[in-house]
Structures are given as C-alpha cells and as structure tokens.
Amino acid sequence: MKADYDFSNAKRGAVVPQPGKTRITIYLDDSVIEEFRARAEFAGKGYQTMINDALKEYLAKDTDTLEEMLRKVIREELGRAA
C-alpha cells in the first residue's frame, strides 16, 4: 500500500456503472425491507436484487383484459345481490 494517494482527479459515483440499470431513491415500508433482507440472506443473494426480481415478476403477469375484469366485478356484485 502507498503512503499517500492522489484523489485530486477523482469523481464521486458508482465505481462500475451498471448498464441497463438506474439508481433511484424509493421509500418502502420497514416491514417490506426487513422481509426482503431476511429472504435474501436465506437465499444468499442481495435484497435489492430480490426486490427487482419481484417487481419484474409482477409486471410480467398476465393482466386481466377489461372484459375479464368487468365479468369478474359483475359476478361478484350479482353474488352479493342474490
């Protein structure tokens, strides 16, 4: 190790930029973070990676079409009225 290092031309920021990723600030409930951290520790991976994977999985789910959603609501309402 050197005795002195020259940081006069240093820049702040990530050491290795991640292509295809954007750094953001987001507020999540403490309980959500604690659960992801616990699961990540058990799985041996990062909790932020697990949150990203969970969001991708949610977005990839087939969403109901408007017709399917209306049918579902009508069935629920007819069931309550009967």
C-alpha positions in Angstrom: 0.0 0.0 0.0 1.2 3.5 -0.8 1.6 6.0 2.0 -0.3 8.7 0.0 -2.9 8.5 -2.8 -3.8 11.4 -5.2 -7.6 11.8 -5.3 -7.4 15.3 -7.0 -9.0 14.0 -10.2 -11.3 11.6 -8.5 -15.1 11.6 -9.3 -17.9 10.6 -7.0 -20.3 7.9 -8.1 -20.5 4.2 -8.7 -17.2 2.6 -9.3 -18.6 0.4 -12.1 -21.7 1.7 -13.8 -24.4 -0.9 -14.3 -25.7 -0.8 -17.9 -29.4 -1.1 -18.1 -29.9 0.0 -14.5 -30.8 3.3 -13.0 -30.1 4.4 -9.4 -33.2 5.7 -7.7 -34.4 6.6 -4.2 -37.6 4.9 -3.1 -39.4 4.8 0.2 -40.7 1.3 1.2 -42.2 0.2 4.5 -39.7 -1.1 7.1 -41.5 -4.4 7.2 -41.1 -4.9 3.5 -37.4 -4.2 3.6 -36.9 -6.4 6.7 -38.7 -9.3 4.9 -36.7 -9.0 1.7 -33.4 -8.8 3.7 -34.3 -11.9 5.6 -35.3 -13.8 2.5 -32.2 -12.6 0.7 -29.9 -13.7 3.5 -31.6 -17.1 3.4 -31.2 -17.3 -0.4 -27.7 -16.0 -0.4 -28.4 -13.0 -2.7 -28.9 -9.3 -2.4 -32.2 -7.9 -1.1 -32.2 -5.2 -3.8 -31.8 -7.9 -6.5 -34.8 -9.8 -4.9 -36.9 -6.6 -4.9 -36.1 -6.1 -8.6 -36.9 -9.7 -9.4 -40.2 -9.4 -7.6 -41.1 -6.3 -9.5 -40.2 -7.9 -12.8 -42.3 -10.9 -12.0 -45.3 -8.8 -11.0 -45.0 -6.8 -14.3 -44.7 -10.0 -16.3 -48.0 -11.4 -15.0 -50.8 -11.5 -17.5 -53.2 -8.8 -16.6 -56.9 -9.2 -17.0 -58.4 -7.6 -20.1 -61.1 -5.0 -19.5 -63.8 -7.6 -20.4 -62.4 -10.2 -18.0 -62.3 -7.6 -15.2 -65.9 -6.4 -15.9 -67.1 -10.0 -15.9 -65.4 -10.6 -12.5 -66.9 -7.5 -11.0 -70.4 -8.3 -12.3 -70.2 -11.8 -10.9 -69.2 -10.5 -7.5 -71.9 -8.0 -7.5 -74.6 -10.5 -8.6 -73.4 -12.9 -5.9 -73.8 -10.1 -3.3 -77.3 -9.2 -4.6 -78.6 -12.8 -4.5 
